[in-house]
Structures are given as C-alpha cells and as structure tokens.
Amino acid sequence: MERQLIGDGPRALADHRYFLVADLASHNLDRWRWYDRYRYPIVQFQRLLRHVEYLDGRGGAFGILRLIQRWRLNQLALTLGFSIPRHVFGPGLSLAHYGSIVVNGNARVGRNARIHSDVNIGELDGKAPRIGDDVYISPGAKLFGGITVGDRVIIGANAVVNRDVAADKVVAGIPAREIESRQVSADLIIDGCEVATRRLGYTVAFPSMEDSNVTR
C-alpha cells in the first residue's frame, strides 16, 4: 500500500512512523534506545527534525510540545553545524558527518538521500533545487537555482551543480559535468525506505519532483 504525503503538515502518525523507521535504517540501525541520542547525535538530530515535522500544524498541547522540540532541534543543529529546514527531505535521509550542511527551505529532496559535510543546496533567483530519490551528494558539493536532479544521481566531491542532471548519471567538476563511471548510487546508499516498507507493510510517496521535466 502506498500513502501519498501531501503538503508540509500536519503529518499522519503512520507517515511519521515510516519516516522514523526509514531514517534509522538508512544509518544501518534497526532500533532506537533512549541512550542512543548520546551515541548517535546526527541520528538524534534527524529524529528531532521528524518529530517537529509531525507536530507542525497541530494546536493545543501539541503546539507547546512543538515549541520545546523546535528549541531542542535548533540547539543540536548549532552544535552539529546543520542549517536544515523542516519538510525538505523525504524518508530514508542519511546525514553522513558533522559539519556545515546548509539547505534552502524551498528545496525538495527525495527518498534515501545521502548527504555529506560542507554541502550547500541553495536558492538562486528565487528558485531552489528539486532532487530525486537515491541521490548521493559527496563532501563539498554545491547545488543551487531552479535545477532538477533525477533519481540515483551521484554528485562528486566539491562539484558545483547549476544545471539539470538526468537520472542515473555521475557528475563532477566546476561547473559539474557528466563523467564516465561504473559507480552506481545503490553502492553508496542504504535503502532505508525499502526496509521501512518491509517492516511496516506500506510506503510513503514524497513528492520531491513535482513540476519537473527531468527524467526520473
């Protein structure tokens, strides 16, 4: 069964559970214990991010809880060097390392994204990137403007991506250009969404590529 995720919130509890399970699996973890927040602060950041996304749009006592969780999220983001808005990333997100990761709030990134340190996904002329599923972004890469990046793309270290990239391509350089490579994104990411779907019996569609003409 596929559940269609629409809008930025409020998110259904089943969708929230799917995001949590998929994110854990993308870090090669099968469960979360209370003390893991100290062992895996990056995963703790992602869980706080998902909790706040779930609480967005809810009032009453949920609104108070949202304020508390947002404060915790912001404090941990400062510690880790992350500037990552809510409702940008699909399920199965894997932030690989501490360090500067800056993402524009208008960007949309699909399922099973693997993001390394010193990555910037930014806006140009009021437009931000649309990035597909199973995309691997290497350290130091910069993506900006109203570009679309197809599924299963690999973006090389320190690449500057300012134009569309079709699915299943490897790009590198400044500006980024397609290069020949035997590497495929499946070798570099963990399909957390596949794990979540198998465990929960349903999947969640995250519409990162709406209004895109790039082949997925």
N, C-alpha and C positions, 0 to 999 in steps of 0.2 A: 504494500500500500504506500502511495506517495502522498505526503501532505505538502500543500503549497503554502510557503511562507509569504505573506503579503504585508508590505509596509514595515514601519520601524517599531511597531508595538501597539498595544500590549501583545506579548508573545504567549501562545498557549503553553501550558505546562508540559505537554507531550513534546512540543518543539524544543522547549528549554532542556528537557532531559536528553533529547537527541544531541543537541549542541555540546552538552557536558560530556557525554559518553564519547562522541566523535573526537573532541579536543583531547581528552585523556588518551585515547587510542593513538592519536597522531604523535604523541610523545612516548609511545610504547608502554603505556601504563594501563592496567586493567581495572584498577580501583583506586579510590581516594580515601586516605585516612586523615584524621584531624592533624597529625603531626607532619603530614606531607607538605603543608604550607611552608614549613621551615626548610624542608629538604629540596623542594622544587618551587622557588619563588616565581619563576616565569609561568609555570602552570597555575599557581595561585593567582597571578595577575589575570590570566585568561578566564579563570573561573569567576573572579570578581566582575570582570567585563561582562560575562554571560549573565550573571545574576542581575546586574544593573540593567542590561538589555531586557531581561524578563520583567523587571519591575517598572520599566518605562511605561507611562500611560495609565498606571494604576494609582488610585487615590486612597484616602483614608490612612489606615495604619501602614499600608504599603508605601505611601508617599514618604512617611517618616523613615521607614526602613531603606527606601531608595536613597535618601539623603545620606544616611550613615554609610551605606555601601559605596556610594559615589565618593565620599570622603576617603574611605579606605582604598578605593581604586586609585584615586589621584595621588595619594601618598606613596603607594607602591610604584606607580608609574614614574614618579620623580626619582625614586631610588634606582629603578632599573634603566632609566633613560628613554622611556617609551612615551610617545605622543600619538596615541591610537584612539580615535573616537569610537563611539558605540555604533552598532548596526552597519559596519563596513565589511566585516569578514564573515564568510559562510562557515558552516561547521567543519571540523577537522583541521582547524588552524594549528600551526606549529611555529612558534617563535623560537628560533634556534639558540639565541645567545643574548646575554646582557648587551647593552649598548644602544646607541641612538637609533631608533626607528621612528620616523615621522610620517604620518599618513593623513592626508586631507579627508575631512568628513564627507565630502561629496564623492569620493572614490567608492567603488564596489569591487570586492574580490571574492571569487567563488569558493567552492569547497576544496578542502585539503591543501590549502596554501602553505608553503614552507618559506619563511621569511628569515633572512639572516641580518646581522647587525649592520648599522650605517646605511640602511635602506631608506630612501625618500620616495614616497608616492604623492606627488604634488599637483597643484592646480596651475593652469595657465589660461589666461583669458576667460576665466570663469568656468572652465571645464576641467574635470579630473578623470583619471583612467578608469576603464572598465576592464576587469581582468577575469578570465575564465577559471575553470576548475583544474586542480592538479598542477598548479604553476609553481615552479621553483625559482626563487629570487635570491641570487648569490650576494655575498657581502659587498657593500658599497654601491649597489645598483641604484640608479635614479630613473624614475618613470614620471612623466608629467604631461599635462594637457589632456585634451579630449580624445585620447587614443583608446583602442581596444586591443587586448591581448587574448588570443584564443586559448583553448584548453591545452594542457600538457606542454606548455612552453617552458623552456629553460632560459633564464636570463643570466648571463655571465657576470663575473665579478667586475665591479666598477663600470658596468655598461651604463650608457645614457640612452634611454628609450624615449623617443619623441615622435614615433610613427607607429602605425598599426603593425601587429605581428600575428600572422595566421597560426592556426593550431599546429601542434607537433613540430615546432621549429626551435632551433637553438640560436640565440643572438648574443653578440658580444661587441665591445668596442664603443668608441665615441665619435659620431653617434652610432648606436647599435645597428649592426647588420647581421643578416643570416650567415651562419658558418656551418661547415660540414662537421658532423659529429655522430658517433654511434651511441652517444649517451641519450637516454630517454628519461622523462621525468619519473616514471614508475620506479626507476632505480634509486631515486633520490628522496622520495617522499614515502610516508606511510599512509595508506588509505584508511584514515580514521572513520570516514563515512561508511565504508563497506563493513567495518567492524560494528559500528553502531546499528546499521540496518540489520545485520545478522542477529545481534543481541536483542534488539527491541521489536523487530518484525515490521518496521516501517521505515521510510526515508523522508527527508525534508528537502524540498526543492528551494534553493536560494537563488533568486533572480538577479544575478550579478551582471548579465549581459543584455538586458533589455535595450532596445533601440540600437543594437549593434549590427553592423553588416559583416563583421569578421567571421569567417568560417570557424565553427567550433569543432 
